[in-house]
């Protein structure tokens, strides 16, 4: 295994971390309309991720930065090619971050309602767009001999990618609902369990269709194995939440996300962005990667920093391990 | 859509707008994190409640500010790939590494520990909670170092080679990462940016304290804050001047064009004068009006009053010989005035700090009758036996409030100067800005994103400033039972399972 293969795996790990963590954050944002019945319940939901959402989002920045450093050509083609979807994602992430921080800082009804609307939409839209983006990466887009994306914005909205968007939307919402069941107490917890089962079934249908489509298009034996793990753990997660085993369900929905990301990356390898025009023009782990020296330095940095990050982020979850309910939310700001 | 513009024009405007905007929040975040951490340390050590109230007050303003810094920072990392894909392809091997380090080391630190700090008042023992805000502060400083090392490489590329034999276009490749991190451009630029950041935080604290002290409100907290702000302002101001001089000397060697443009020095001179005021004629390559002090520029460049300093026309000619035909001059009026506004606004803040510290001194050369206690508004004492009359004294508070933004203006112009002064290069001597843009992105797309970001940022600026004003006016909060009885166990005390959280969104 050469260093650029290692980095292909590490990029997959970073995206897994991002989708696992911000996945439930997006889900919680979507649940503010789907599950919460009143403002105190909305606040309970938002506060389940209050201390952690910012750290979770850094996984995206790290995935972006690491792609830039390890696969500059991939970073350049992807970010300039998927220009408008990324613009929309950026706008959402900006508004969403500010919404969490500022919502409770004024008592006016209008102010709070507007930020709550913002939290819902800016969670929903990226949850779809990430799936669309990854669907397109795996399926291959129009990349010319100079590694430039020559398709249009509308080409990105093809059925396969849109199905991918629905999968990430439902999977993140399911993941978020299980997270809420795990982190709350009282009536909202009970309703989260019931909703999770329904969402889980919808997710299962969509995800299975998407993964089978992927497997049929570009899969091999390894991706098939990942697909089976994803399918089994998703069914397990649904069963566990139905049985009231919230911790197990959350762990299994996490495995589902990890296995699904793994499957997409296995379907990609050794390409990082296949060209639909000519396979010879595809970006691969070799022609898109940095020099061995840069990769070596990056490997050292990642080898030291990543375990530390996992350690102190894990510690944060332990500090805020207590379940919360409406009684824990103070009126005053 | 194609507009009659150079391909890089819109992308440059967008980079300028989003970066200057982002950097309004960065220096205040860096300095307020450390100052808040300092105040909280004072609380933990002395248990004097005014320090805890000060921590809560400045901490709240810090949080309102850092939220904007964080979200606008995401754009920064993405737009290299979006608008500058050829740049990213060419330099990614080098430029990407510090960015990835920044995310992996600094951003995780900042964002994780900020969550622990915001929500941790009733979940963490006092000292661990204090450690969290220090971690945030360290995170902000590390982040600054990595990104400045990356920028310094654009100012003065080191530790790389050009690889032409990849079969897919040449690119710059890293050969010595240590050189990129430790070259004198990076070290000096870091020193200069850090001190300039604390200038912002110092002026912010002084201005807001002055606002309350002029109204005799929240006196004990604001008196302490005023003093901390003034001392910060002076140390940072002197540091900025010293590091600015060092950076200037480095730049005279590494980018003589930038410094010649900063001085509107068209033709080389020995000794070279420092320009006070100039109106130039860019086409003819000389100044129409010039007021100068002889010899000073030679000293600034080389530490010697008689030495030779090359002019704009000389460097332009030398670069034409080295890099081929072309115009290697940046926008001279922007460089010239940007340089002056940077220095002028920065040093005006330092002056305000020196005056303030003298007027509010506690015991030194003050008649006993004029001394004040810790819970009184300090007398503004000019001479030993003479305080300023309330009428005149009032003006110090007003000026302090209205000049709060001066260091921010200085910071912005500093960056505009250093980035525009490097043009037409994006990486000095290696890559031109015109060949750095994304070939596959249309001008319509860039224009769209520029309009979207500018509009969004303008709206958020109004929201943020209004929120800041609200919390500034509200003053430091009263302390609650829970503030004064922090938990002794990690995760919080469990006596009452239904107790509301000390802080919630």
Interface residues (C-beta under 8 A of the other chain):
Chain A: X43 X46 X47 X50 X51 X52 X53 X54 X55 X57 X58 X60 X61 X62 X64 X65 X66 X68 X69 X70 X71 X72 X73 X75 X76 X77 X78 X79 X80 X81 X83 X84 X86 X87 X90 X91 X93 X94 X95 X97 X98 X100 X101 X102 X103 X104 X105 X106 X146 X147 X148 X149 X150 X287 X290 X291 X293 X294 X297 X298 X301 X302 X305 X306 X309 X312 X313 X316 X318 X319 X320 X321 X322 X324 X327 X328 X329 X330
Chain B: X63 X64 X67 X68 X70 X71 X72 X74 X75 X77 X78 X80 X81 X82 X83 X85 X86 X88 X89 X91 X92 X93 X94 X95 X96 X97 X99 X100 X101 X102 X103 X104 X105 X107 X108 X111 X112 X113 X114 X115 X116 X118 X119 X120 X123 X124 X163 X168 X171 X173 X174 X175 X177 X438 X439 X440 X441 X445 X448 X449 X452 X453 X456 X460 X463 X467 X470 X471 X490 X491 X492 X498 X499 X500 X501 X502 X504 X505
